[in-house]
Amino acid sequence: MASPNENAATPHDLLGGAPVFEAIAQRFYDLMDQDPAYAELRAMHAQDLEPMRRSLPRFLAGWAGGPRDWFEANPGKCMMSLHRDFPIDEVTAAQWAEAMTRAIADVAPEPPHVAQAMTDVLSRMARSMAR
């Protein structure tokens, strides 16, 4: 008999829904804020990370097929357009990708192959923003 998660239609549901995306985003910002390996990335952000801590899990959830409230509140926006004016280079793009990779690994959502696919896509997206 299949578990309920195996019958879910979206990565959002497969990975565990909103609590998992919340945990990933919080871990990501904890890493960025506390680990000197991400100093250049942290310097690009406002001192107060609270607005981003509220926004990123909603974006990730909608992006992964969950509730679309972030997209409804930000019509026509995407991560690329929102970051267009930031001086993203290969170093900061790599730092973002590494911090997100670590955050996903630390939260360790199941099933692992879906978590890995999400990691891969987000890493490629981050690295593609480098100019």
PEVENKA-V682071 format. One record per run of one state. SS is the DSSP state (H for helix, E for strand, L for the rest). FROM is the first residue (numbers start at 1). LEN is the number of residues. If there is no record, write none. Layout:
BEGIN
{{SS | FROM | LEN} {SS | FROM | LEN}}
END
This chain:
BEGIN
{{L | 1 | 3} {H | 4 | 4} {L | 8 | 3} {H | 11 | 5} {L | 16 | 2} {H | 18 | 17} {L | 35 | 1} {H | 36 | 8} {L | 44 | 6} {H | 50 | 14} {L | 64 | 5} {H | 69 | 5} {L | 74 | 5} {H | 79 | 4} {L | 83 | 7} {H | 90 | 18} {L | 108 | 4} {H | 112 | 17} {L | 129 | 3}}
END
